[in-house]
Amino acid sequence: AAALDLEELKKISKQYAREKEIAID
């Protein structure tokens, strides 16, 4: 379960970072 959560967290953090970059731009 922990491994799956980590993968999900990676996906979410990636999307969040992308959205943040777009917002900053």
PDB file of N, CA, C, O and CB in Angstrom:
ATOM      1  N   ALA A   1       0.846  -1.210   0.000  1.00  0.00           N
ATOM      2  CA  ALA A   1       0.000   0.000   0.000  1.00  0.00           C
ATOM      3  C   ALA A   1       0.876   1.253   0.000  1.00  0.00           C
ATOM      4  O   ALA A   1       0.598   2.222  -0.707  1.00  0.00           O
ATOM      5  CB  ALA A   1      -0.954   0.010   1.235  1.00  0.00           C
ATOM      6  N   ALA A   2       1.930   1.213   0.801  1.00  0.00           N
ATOM      7  CA  ALA A   2       2.798   2.397   0.884  1.00  0.00           C
ATOM      8  C   ALA A   2       3.402   2.718  -0.482  1.00  0.00           C
ATOM      9  O   ALA A   2       3.492   3.880  -0.876  1.00  0.00           O
ATOM     10  CB  ALA A   2       3.922   2.175   1.925  1.00  0.00           C
ATOM     11  N   ALA A   3       3.815   1.668  -1.197  1.00  0.00           N
ATOM     12  CA  ALA A   3       4.417   1.896  -2.513  1.00  0.00           C
ATOM     13  C   ALA A   3       3.416   2.565  -3.450  1.00  0.00           C
ATOM     14  O   ALA A   3       3.758   3.506  -4.166  1.00  0.00           O
ATOM     15  CB  ALA A   3       4.910   0.568  -3.121  1.00  0.00           C
ATOM     16  N   LEU A   4       2.188   2.078  -3.441  1.00  0.00           N
ATOM     17  CA  LEU A   4       1.164   2.674  -4.303  1.00  0.00           C
ATOM     18  C   LEU A   4       0.952   4.132  -3.926  1.00  0.00           C
ATOM     19  O   LEU A   4       0.862   4.996  -4.797  1.00  0.00           O
ATOM     20  CB  LEU A   4      -0.167   1.893  -4.202  1.00  0.00           C
ATOM     21  N   ASP A   5       0.872   4.406  -2.628  1.00  0.00           N
ATOM     22  CA  ASP A   5       0.668   5.784  -2.186  1.00  0.00           C
ATOM     23  C   ASP A   5       1.813   6.670  -2.683  1.00  0.00           C
ATOM     24  O   ASP A   5       1.595   7.805  -3.106  1.00  0.00           O
ATOM     25  CB  ASP A   5       0.560   5.851  -0.641  1.00  0.00           C
ATOM     26  N   LEU A   6       3.029   6.135  -2.627  1.00  0.00           N
ATOM     27  CA  LEU A   6       4.176   6.916  -3.080  1.00  0.00           C
ATOM     28  C   LEU A   6       4.040   7.244  -4.564  1.00  0.00           C
ATOM     29  O   LEU A   6       4.276   8.380  -4.974  1.00  0.00           O
ATOM     30  CB  LEU A   6       5.489   6.154  -2.817  1.00  0.00           C
ATOM     31  N   GLU A   7       3.662   6.254  -5.365  1.00  0.00           N
ATOM     32  CA  GLU A   7       3.498   6.497  -6.803  1.00  0.00           C
ATOM     33  C   GLU A   7       2.426   7.551  -7.043  1.00  0.00           C
ATOM     34  O   GLU A   7       2.608   8.454  -7.859  1.00  0.00           O
ATOM     35  CB  GLU A   7       3.136   5.191  -7.541  1.00  0.00           C
ATOM     36  N   GLU A   8       1.302   7.433  -6.327  1.00  0.00           N
ATOM     37  CA  GLU A   8       0.226   8.420  -6.476  1.00  0.00           C
ATOM     38  C   GLU A   8       0.732   9.796  -6.074  1.00  0.00           C
ATOM     39  O   GLU A   8       0.441  10.790  -6.738  1.00  0.00           O
ATOM     40  CB  GLU A   8      -1.010   8.028  -5.624  1.00  0.00           C
ATOM     41  N   LEU A   9       1.487   9.851  -4.992  1.00  0.00           N
ATOM     42  CA  LEU A   9       2.014  11.135  -4.527  1.00  0.00           C
ATOM     43  C   LEU A   9       2.932  11.743  -5.582  1.00  0.00           C
ATOM     44  O   LEU A   9       2.893  12.949  -5.827  1.00  0.00           O
ATOM     45  CB  LEU A   9       2.770  10.964  -3.193  1.00  0.00           C
ATOM     46  N   LYS A  10       3.748  10.915  -6.196  1.00  0.00           N
ATOM     47  CA  LYS A  10       4.643  11.416  -7.248  1.00  0.00           C
ATOM     48  C   LYS A  10       3.828  12.034  -8.380  1.00  0.00           C
ATOM     49  O   LYS A  10       4.130  13.130  -8.854  1.00  0.00           O
ATOM     50  CB  LYS A  10       5.542  10.276  -7.795  1.00  0.00           C
ATOM     51  N   LYS A  11       2.785  11.309  -8.806  1.00  0.00           N
ATOM     52  CA  LYS A  11       1.938  11.828  -9.901  1.00  0.00           C
ATOM     53  C   LYS A  11       1.328  13.156  -9.503  1.00  0.00           C
ATOM     54  O   LYS A  11       1.385  14.126 -10.259  1.00  0.00           O
ATOM     55  CB  LYS A  11       0.819  10.818 -10.266  1.00  0.00           C
ATOM     56  N   ILE A  12       0.741  13.200  -8.310  1.00  0.00           N
ATOM     57  CA  ILE A  12       0.071  14.425  -7.853  1.00  0.00           C
ATOM     58  C   ILE A  12       1.082  15.572  -7.751  1.00  0.00           C
ATOM     59  O   ILE A  12       0.816  16.681  -8.215  1.00  0.00           O
ATOM     60  CB  ILE A  12      -0.623  14.193  -6.479  1.00  0.00           C
ATOM     61  N   SER A  13       2.238  15.302  -7.146  1.00  0.00           N
ATOM     62  CA  SER A  13       3.236  16.361  -6.983  1.00  0.00           C
ATOM     63  C   SER A  13       3.707  16.859  -8.349  1.00  0.00           C
ATOM     64  O   SER A  13       3.957  18.052  -8.525  1.00  0.00           O
ATOM     65  CB  SER A  13       4.438  15.855  -6.149  1.00  0.00           C
ATOM     66  N   LYS A  14       3.829  15.953  -9.308  1.00  0.00           N
ATOM     67  CA  LYS A  14       4.247  16.360 -10.657  1.00  0.00           C
ATOM     68  C   LYS A  14       3.199  17.294 -11.260  1.00  0.00           C
ATOM     69  O   LYS A  14       3.531  18.362 -11.775  1.00  0.00           O
ATOM     70  CB  LYS A  14       4.460  15.115 -11.573  1.00  0.00           C
ATOM     71  N   GLN A  15       1.928  16.881 -11.192  1.00  0.00           N
ATOM     72  CA  GLN A  15       0.856  17.715 -11.742  1.00  0.00           C
ATOM     73  C   GLN A  15       0.830  19.062 -11.031  1.00  0.00           C
ATOM     74  O   GLN A  15       0.683  20.101 -11.674  1.00  0.00           O
ATOM     75  CB  GLN A  15      -0.516  17.007 -11.610  1.00  0.00           C
ATOM     76  N   TYR A  16       0.972  19.051  -9.701  1.00  0.00           N
ATOM     77  CA  TYR A  16       0.939  20.281  -8.922  1.00  0.00           C
ATOM     78  C   TYR A  16       2.080  21.211  -9.347  1.00  0.00           C
ATOM     79  O   TYR A  16       1.878  22.411  -9.535  1.00  0.00           O
ATOM     80  CB  TYR A  16       1.031  19.966  -7.414  1.00  0.00           C
ATOM     81  N   ALA A  17       3.271  20.646  -9.492  1.00  0.00           N
ATOM     82  CA  ALA A  17       4.424  21.450  -9.893  1.00  0.00           C
ATOM     83  C   ALA A  17       4.177  22.048 -11.277  1.00  0.00           C
ATOM     84  O   ALA A  17       4.497  23.213 -11.512  1.00  0.00           O
ATOM     85  CB  ALA A  17       5.722  20.597  -9.890  1.00  0.00           C
ATOM     86  N   ARG A  18       3.617  21.271 -12.184  1.00  0.00           N
ATOM     87  CA  ARG A  18       3.340  21.763 -13.540  1.00  0.00           C
ATOM     88  C   ARG A  18       2.348  22.917 -13.472  1.00  0.00           C
ATOM     89  O   ARG A  18       2.545  23.955 -14.103  1.00  0.00           O
ATOM     90  CB  ARG A  18       2.787  20.623 -14.444  1.00  0.00           C
ATOM     91  N   GLU A  19       1.283  22.726 -12.702  1.00  0.00           N
ATOM     92  CA  GLU A  19       0.284  23.788 -12.589  1.00  0.00           C
ATOM     93  C   GLU A  19       0.917  25.035 -11.975  1.00  0.00           C
ATOM     94  O   GLU A  19       0.630  26.157 -12.391  1.00  0.00           O
ATOM     95  CB  GLU A  19      -0.924  23.318 -11.739  1.00  0.00           C
ATOM     96  N   LYS A  20       1.785  24.826 -10.977  1.00  0.00           N
ATOM     97  CA  LYS A  20       2.445  25.959 -10.324  1.00  0.00           C
ATOM     98  C   LYS A  20       3.301  26.703 -11.341  1.00  0.00           C
ATOM     99  O   LYS A  20       3.287  27.933 -11.389  1.00  0.00           O
ATOM    100  CB  LYS A  20       3.311  25.484  -9.124  1.00  0.00           C
ATOM    101  N   GLU A  21       4.050  25.953 -12.156  1.00  0.00           N
ATOM    102  CA  GLU A  21       4.899  26.582 -13.166  1.00  0.00           C
ATOM    103  C   GLU A  21       4.056  27.420 -14.109  1.00  0.00           C
ATOM    104  O   GLU A  21       4.414  28.553 -14.431  1.00  0.00           O
ATOM    105  CB  GLU A  21       5.690  25.524 -13.954  1.00  0.00           C
ATOM    106  N   ILE A  22       2.935  26.862 -14.552  1.00  0.00           N
ATOM    107  CA  ILE A  22       2.059  27.587 -15.471  1.00  0.00           C
ATOM    108  C   ILE A  22       1.527  28.843 -14.788  1.00  0.00           C
ATOM    109  O   ILE A  22       1.452  29.910 -15.397  1.00  0.00           O
ATOM    110  CB  ILE A  22       0.888  26.687 -15.946  1.00  0.00           C
ATOM    111  N   ALA A  23       1.156  28.700 -13.507  1.00  0.00           N
ATOM    112  CA  ALA A  23       0.616  29.848 -12.774  1.00  0.00           C
ATOM    113  C   ALA A  23       1.675  30.942 -12.662  1.00  0.00           C
ATOM    114  O   ALA A  23       1.374  32.125 -12.819  1.00  0.00           O
ATOM    115  CB  ALA A  23       0.128  29.421 -11.367  1.00  0.00           C
ATOM    116  N   ILE A  24       2.933  30.533 -12.385  1.00  0.00           N
ATOM    117  CA  ILE A  24       4.010  31.520 -12.263  1.00  0.00           C
ATOM    118  C   ILE A  24       4.243  32.187 -13.615  1.00  0.00           C
ATOM    119  O   ILE A  24       4.441  33.400 -13.684  1.00  0.00           O
ATOM    120  CB  ILE A  24       5.321  30.854 -11.747  1.00  0.00           C
ATOM    121  N   ASP A  25       4.221  31.408 -14.680  1.00  0.00           N
ATOM    122  CA  ASP A  25       4.399  31.963 -16.022  1.00  0.00           C
ATOM    123  C   ASP A  25       3.198  32.829 -16.331  1.00  0.00           C
ATOM    124  O   ASP A  25       3.118  33.410 -17.413  1.00  0.00           O
ATOM    125  CB  ASP A  25       4.572  30.839 -17.095  1.00  0.00           C
TER     126      ASP A  25
END
